[in-house]
């Protein structure tokens, strides 16, 4: 109590109030800041890199047995994918022959083999690639690796994927290996 007999809030209340104000300020600053979009242009680039516009929320953008819509990536019917993790794209020379997850079509169309390919930042409200490499088996039985490089570009803004794809050979397990 102070000299007048009034109770003062404890110091913990002041610390929590200050922390709350800092959190609100940082969220506001993050939401008003403009991100620096990568300089990718729509279309095919050198080294099997491709940028495509998947910003329409009501339409899948199909490219090489892969479907893109906003932040979702799926495979075509009969195709499948496997998340190989955070491995070097350039180091891949073969992919598994089996274990590909097909897309589940319906009210919530998803492919668990690709799943959540991104990280979301509460501070900037941006999606960034986890830089995982995905093995893809096409509907015709061909194999490839896929890496999502970016989700933004200057021309489109959000849902402007830049990906790179490389044809692969499947790795078969020898009969003596188990």
Phi and psi in degrees as GROMACS dihedral restraints (atoms count N, CA, C in turn):
[ dihedral_restraints ]
;  ai    aj    ak    al  type     phi  dphi    fc
    3     4     5     6     1   -88.0    20    10
    4     5     6     7     1  -177.0    20    10
    6     7     8     9     1   -61.9    20    10
    7     8     9    10     1   -25.7    20    10
    9    10    11    12     1   -86.0    20    10
   10    11    12    13     1    -1.2    20    10
   12    13    14    15     1    88.8    20    10
   13    14    15    16     1     6.4    20    10
   15    16    17    18     1   -87.2    20    10
   16    17    18    19     1   141.3    20    10
   18    19    20    21     1   -81.2    20    10
   19    20    21    22     1   134.3    20    10
   21    22    23    24     1   -99.1    20    10
   22    23    24    25     1   144.9    20    10
   24    25    26    27     1   -64.4    20    10
   25    26    27    28     1   146.5    20    10
   27    28    29    30     1   -65.3    20    10
   28    29    30    31     1   158.1    20    10
   30    31    32    33     1   -59.1    20    10
   31    32    33    34     1   -32.8    20    10
   33    34    35    36     1   -61.2    20    10
   34    35    36    37     1   -35.9    20    10
   36    37    38    39     1   -63.8    20    10
   37    38    39    40     1   -41.7    20    10
   39    40    41    42     1   -65.5    20    10
   40    41    42    43     1   -40.4    20    10
   42    43    44    45     1   -65.4    20    10
   43    44    45    46     1   -44.5    20    10
   45    46    47    48     1   -64.8    20    10
   46    47    48    49     1   -39.1    20    10
   48    49    50    51     1   -64.0    20    10
   49    50    51    52     1   -41.7    20    10
   51    52    53    54     1   -65.3    20    10
   52    53    54    55     1   -41.7    20    10
   54    55    56    57     1   -63.6    20    10
   55    56    57    58     1   -40.9    20    10
   57    58    59    60     1   -62.4    20    10
   58    59    60    61     1   -44.5    20    10
   60    61    62    63     1   -63.3    20    10
   61    62    63    64     1   -38.6    20    10
   63    64    65    66     1   -64.7    20    10
   64    65    66    67     1   -40.7    20    10
   66    67    68    69     1   -62.8    20    10
   67    68    69    70     1   -47.1    20    10
   69    70    71    72     1   -61.6    20    10
   70    71    72    73     1   -43.4    20    10
   72    73    74    75     1   -62.4    20    10
   73    74    75    76     1   -42.9    20    10
   75    76    77    78     1   -67.6    20    10
   76    77    78    79     1   -37.5    20    10
   78    79    80    81     1   -64.8    20    10
   79    80    81    82     1   -40.6    20    10
   81    82    83    84     1   -66.2    20    10
   82    83    84    85     1   -43.3    20    10
   84    85    86    87     1   -61.5    20    10
   85    86    87    88     1   -43.7    20    10
   87    88    89    90     1   -62.6    20    10
   88    89    90    91     1   -37.8    20    10
   90    91    92    93     1   -76.7    20    10
   91    92    93    94     1   -22.9    20    10
   93    94    95    96     1   -93.5    20    10
   94    95    96    97     1   -12.5    20    10
   96    97    98    99     1   -80.6    20    10
   97    98    99   100     1   142.1    20    10
   99   100   101   102     1   -92.4    20    10
  100   101   102   103     1   127.9    20    10
  102   103   104   105     1   -72.3    20    10
  103   104   105   106     1   156.3    20    10
  105   106   107   108     1   -87.9    20    10
  106   107   108   109     1   109.4    20    10
  108   109   110   111     1   -79.8    20    10
  109   110   111   112     1   141.1    20    10
  111   112   113   114     1   -60.3    20    10
  112   113   114   115     1   153.0    20    10
  114   115   116   117     1   -81.7    20    10
  115   116   117   118     1    20.7    20    10
  117   118   119   120     1   -68.2    20    10
  118   119   120   121     1   140.2    20    10
  120   121   122   123     1  -107.3    20    10
  121   122   123   124     1   152.0    20    10
  123   124   125   126     1   -60.1    20    10
  124   125   126   127     1   139.5    20    10
  126   127   128   129     1   117.7    20    10
  127   128   129   130     1  -173.1    20    10
  129   130   131   132     1   -81.9    20    10
  130   131   132   133     1   135.7    20    10
  132   133   134   135     1  -114.0    20    10
  133   134   135   136     1  -179.3    20    10
  135   136   137   138     1   -65.9    20    10
  136   137   138   139     1   166.0    20    10
  138   139   140   141     1    54.0    20    10
  139   140   141   142     1    40.0    20    10
  141   142   143   144     1    59.8    20    10
  142   143   144   145     1    30.5    20    10
  144   145   146   147     1  -100.0    20    10
  145   146   147   148     1   138.0    20    10
  147   148   149   150     1  -137.7    20    10
  148   149   150   151     1   138.8    20    10
  150   151   152   153     1  -117.1    20    10
  151   152   153   154     1   130.0    20    10
  153   154   155   156     1  -135.8    20    10
  154   155   156   157     1   153.4    20    10
  156   157   158   159     1   -95.7    20    10
  157   158   159   160     1   111.7    20    10
  159   160   161   162     1  -118.8    20    10
  160   161   162   163     1    31.2    20    10
  162   163   164   165     1   -78.5    20    10
  163   164   165   166     1   -16.8    20    10
  165   166   167   168     1   -75.5    20    10
  166   167   168   169     1   119.1    20    10
  168   169   170   171     1   -74.4    20    10
  169   170   171   172     1   -10.1    20    10
  171   172   173   174     1  -106.6    20    10
  172   173   174   175     1     2.1    20    10
  174   175   176   177     1  -138.0    20    10
  175   176   177   178     1   134.6    20    10
  177   178   179   180     1   -80.9    20    10
  178   179   180   181     1   136.4    20    10
  180   181   182   183     1   -98.6    20    10
  181   182   183   184     1   112.6    20    10
  183   184   185   186     1   -95.6    20    10
  184   185   186   187     1   134.8    20    10
  186   187   188   189     1  -151.5    20    10
  187   188   189   190     1   118.3    20    10
  189   190   191   192     1    50.4    20    10
  190   191   192   193     1    54.7    20    10
  192   193   194   195     1    64.6    20    10
  193   194   195   196     1    16.3    20    10
  195   196   197   198     1  -121.1    20    10
  196   197   198   199     1   137.7    20    10
  198   199   200   201     1  -112.0    20    10
  199   200   201   202     1   135.5    20    10
  201   202   203   204     1  -125.2    20    10
  202   203   204   205     1   132.2    20    10
  204   205   206   207     1  -151.8    20    10
  205   206   207   208     1   116.4    20    10
  207   208   209   210     1    49.0    20    10
  208   209   210   211     1  -119.2    20    10
  210   211   212   213     1   -99.3    20    10
  211   212   213   214     1    16.9    20    10
  213   214   215   216     1  -107.3    20    10
  214   215   216   217     1   139.6    20    10
  216   217   218   219     1  -130.3    20    10
  217   218   219   220     1   128.5    20    10
  219   220   221   222     1  -133.8    20    10
  220   221   222   223     1   172.6    20    10
  222   223   224   225     1  -106.5    20    10
  223   224   225   226     1   158.7    20    10
  225   226   227   228     1   -69.6    20    10
  226   227   228   229     1   161.9    20    10
  228   229   230   231     1   -55.1    20    10
  229   230   231   232     1   133.4    20    10
  231   232   233   234     1    86.8    20    10
  232   233   234   235     1   -12.0    20    10
  234   235   236   237     1   -99.7    20    10
  235   236   237   238     1   169.5    20    10
  237   238   239   240     1  -155.3    20    10
  238   239   240   241     1   171.7    20    10
  240   241   242   243     1  -144.6    20    10
  241   242   243   244     1   156.7    20    10
  243   244   245   246     1  -134.7    20    10
  244   245   246   247     1   135.3    20    10
  246   247   248   249     1   -82.5    20    10
  247   248   249   250     1   113.8    20    10
  249   250   251   252     1   -88.9    20    10
  250   251   252   253     1    -5.9    20    10
  252   253   254   255     1    91.9    20    10
  253   254   255   256     1  -167.0    20    10
  255   256   257   258     1   -86.7    20    10
  256   257   258   259     1    69.6    20    10
  258   259   260   261     1  -106.3    20    10
  259   260   261   262     1   163.5    20    10
  261   262   263   264     1   -72.4    20    10
  262   263   264   265     1   122.6    20    10
  264   265   266   267     1   -57.3    20    10
  265   266   267   268     1   -44.1    20    10
  267   268   269   270     1   -70.3    20    10
  268   269   270   271     1   -20.4    20    10
  270   271   272   273     1   -83.1    20    10
  271   272   273   274     1   -10.6    20    10
  273   274   275   276     1   -75.1    20    10
  274   275   276   277     1   128.4    20    10
  276   277   278   279     1  -121.2    20    10
  277   278   279   280     1   -20.7    20    10
  279   280   281   282     1  -144.9    20    10
  280   281   282   283     1   159.1    20    10
  282   283   284   285     1  -126.4    20    10
  283   284   285   286     1   161.7    20    10
  285   286   287   288     1   -59.3    20    10
  286   287   288   289     1   149.2    20    10
  288   289   290   291     1   -84.9    20    10
  289   290   291   292     1   -23.3    20    10
  291   292   293   294     1  -130.7    20    10
  292   293   294   295     1   172.1    20    10
  294   295   296   297     1    92.5    20    10
  295   296   297   298     1    14.0    20    10
  297   298   299   300     1   -76.2    20    10
  298   299   300   301     1   136.4    20    10
  300   301   302   303     1   -96.5    20    10
  301   302   303   304     1   125.5    20    10
  303   304   305   306     1   -86.0    20    10
  304   305   306   307     1   159.7    20    10
  306   307   308   309     1   -72.5    20    10
  307   308   309   310     1   139.9    20    10
  309   310   311   312     1   -96.7    20    10
  310   311   312   313     1   111.5    20    10
  312   313   314   315     1   -92.1    20    10
  313   314   315   316     1   141.7    20    10
  315   316   317   318     1   162.3    20    10
  316   317   318   319     1  -151.9    20    10
  318   319   320   321     1   -61.3    20    10
  319   320   321   322     1   -36.3    20    10
  321   322   323   324     1  -122.5    20    10
  322   323   324   325     1    79.2    20    10
  324   325   326   327     1   -67.7    20    10
  325   326   327   328     1   121.0    20    10
  327   328   329   330     1  -144.0    20    10
  328   329   330   331     1   163.6    20    10
  330   331   332   333     1  -130.8    20    10
  331   332   333   334     1   108.8    20    10
  333   334   335   336     1   -65.2    20    10
  334   335   336   337     1   -20.5    20    10
  336   337   338   339     1   -68.8    20    10
  337   338   339   340     1   -27.9    20    10
  339   340   341   342     1  -100.4    20    10
  340   341   342   343     1   -42.8    20    10
  342   343   344   345     1    54.6    20    10
  343   344   345   346     1  -140.3    20    10
  345   346   347   348     1   -87.3    20    10
  346   347   348   349     1    93.3    20    10
  348   349   350   351     1   -79.9    20    10
  349   350   351   352     1    -4.1    20    10
  351   352   353   354     1  -124.6    20    10
  352   353   354   355     1   163.7    20    10
  354   355   356   357     1  -111.0    20    10
  355   356   357   358     1   142.2    20    10
  357   358   359   360     1  -110.4    20    10
  358   359   360   361     1   131.4    20    10
  360   361   362   363     1   -99.0    20    10
  361   362   363   364     1   121.0    20    10
  363   364   365   366     1   -67.0    20    10
  364   365   366   367     1   -24.0    20    10
  366   367   368   369     1   -80.6    20    10
  367   368   369   370     1   -45.5    20    10
  369   370   371   372     1  -100.0    20    10
  370   371   372   373     1   -14.7    20    10
  372   373   374   375     1    61.7    20    10
  373   374   375   376     1    33.6    20    10
  375   376   377   378     1  -114.9    20    10
  376   377   378   379     1   151.8    20    10
  378   379   380   381     1   -96.3    20    10
  379   380   381   382     1   135.3    20    10
  381   382   383   384     1  -128.5    20    10
  382   383   384   385     1   144.5    20    10
  384   385   386   387     1   -64.6    20    10
  385   386   387   388     1   141.2    20    10
  387   388   389   390     1   -79.5    20    10
  388   389   390   391     1    -6.2    20    10
  390   391   392   393     1    55.3    20    10
  391   392   393   394     1    40.5    20    10
  393   394   395   396     1   -82.9    20    10
  394   395   396   397     1   155.2    20    10
  396   397   398   399     1  -104.7    20    10
  397   398   399   400     1   135.1    20    10
  399   400   401   402     1  -115.3    20    10
  400   401   402   403     1   134.9    20    10
  402   403   404   405     1   -89.2    20    10
  403   404   405   406     1   135.9    20    10
  405   406   407   408     1  -125.0    20    10
  406   407   408   409     1   132.1    20    10
  408   409   410   411     1  -108.8    20    10
  409   410   411   412     1   120.5    20    10
  411   412   413   414     1   -75.8    20    10
  412   413   414   415     1   167.6    20    10
  414   415   416   417     1   -62.4    20    10
  415   416   417   418     1   -26.7    20    10
  417   418   419   420     1   -89.1    20    10
  418   419   420   421     1     2.9    20    10
  420   421   422   423     1    92.0    20    10
  421   422   423   424     1     8.9    20    10
  423   424   425   426     1   -86.2    20    10
  424   425   426   427     1   162.1    20    10
  426   427   428   429     1  -124.2    20    10
  427   428   429   430     1   149.2    20    10
  429   430   431   432     1  -155.7    20    10
  430   431   432   433     1   164.2    20    10
  432   433   434   435     1  -110.3    20    10
  433   434   435   436     1   150.4    20    10
  435   436   437   438     1  -132.7    20    10
  436   437   438   439     1   134.6    20    10
  438   439   440   441     1  -131.3    20    10
  439   440   441   442     1   131.5    20    10
  441   442   443   444     1   -91.1    20    10
  442   443   444   445     1   116.5    20    10
  444   445   446   447     1   -88.1    20    10
  445   446   447   448     1   -41.6    20    10
  447   448   449   450     1  -151.6    20    10
  448   449   450   451     1   157.6    20    10
  450   451   452   453     1  -114.8    20    10
  451   452   453   454     1    -1.2    20    10
  453   454   455   456     1  -130.9    20    10
  454   455   456   457     1   151.5    20    10
  456   457   458   459     1  -150.3    20    10
  457   458   459   460     1   162.9    20    10
  459   460   461   462     1   -65.3    20    10
  460   461   462   463     1   -37.3    20    10
  462   463   464   465     1   -67.2    20    10
  463   464   465   466     1   -39.5    20    10
  465   466   467   468     1  -111.3    20    10
  466   467   468   469     1   -36.4    20    10
  468   469   470   471     1    94.0    20    10
  469   470   471   472     1  -125.5    20    10
  471   472   473   474     1   -75.4    20    10
  472   473   474   475     1   157.2    20    10
  474   475   476   477     1    62.5    20    10
  475   476   477   478     1    35.4    20    10
  477   478   479   480     1  -114.7    20    10
  478   479   480   481     1    89.3    20    10
  480   481   482   483     1   -75.9    20    10
  481   482   483   484     1   135.4    20    10
  483   484   485   486     1  -115.9    20    10
  484   485   486   487     1   119.6    20    10
  486   487   488   489     1  -126.8    20    10
  487   488   489   490     1   160.0    20    10
  489   490   491   492     1  -129.6    20    10
  490   491   492   493     1   143.8    20    10
  492   493   494   495     1  -133.9    20    10
  493   494   495   496     1   142.5    20    10
  495   496   497   498     1  -140.1    20    10
  496   497   498   499     1   130.5    20    10
  498   499   500   501     1   -63.2    20    10
  499   500   501   502     1   147.1    20    10
  501   502   503   504     1  -136.1    20    10
  502   503   504   505     1   164.2    20    10
  504   505   506   507     1  -103.8    20    10
  505   506   507   508     1   143.5    20    10
  507   508   509   510     1   -75.6    20    10
  508   509   510   511     1   148.8    20    10
  510   511   512   513     1   -96.7    20    10
  511   512   513   514     1   113.8    20    10
  513   514   515   516     1   -95.3    20    10
  514   515   516   517     1   140.3    20    10
  516   517   518   519     1   -83.5    20    10
  517   518   519   520     1   128.5    20    10
  519   520   521   522     1   -66.6    20    10
  520   521   522   523     1   154.2    20    10
  522   523   524   525     1   -61.9    20    10
  523   524   525   526     1   -26.7    20    10
  525   526   527   528     1   -80.9    20    10
  526   527   528   529     1   -17.9    20    10
  528   529   530   531     1   -89.3    20    10
  529   530   531   532     1   140.7    20    10
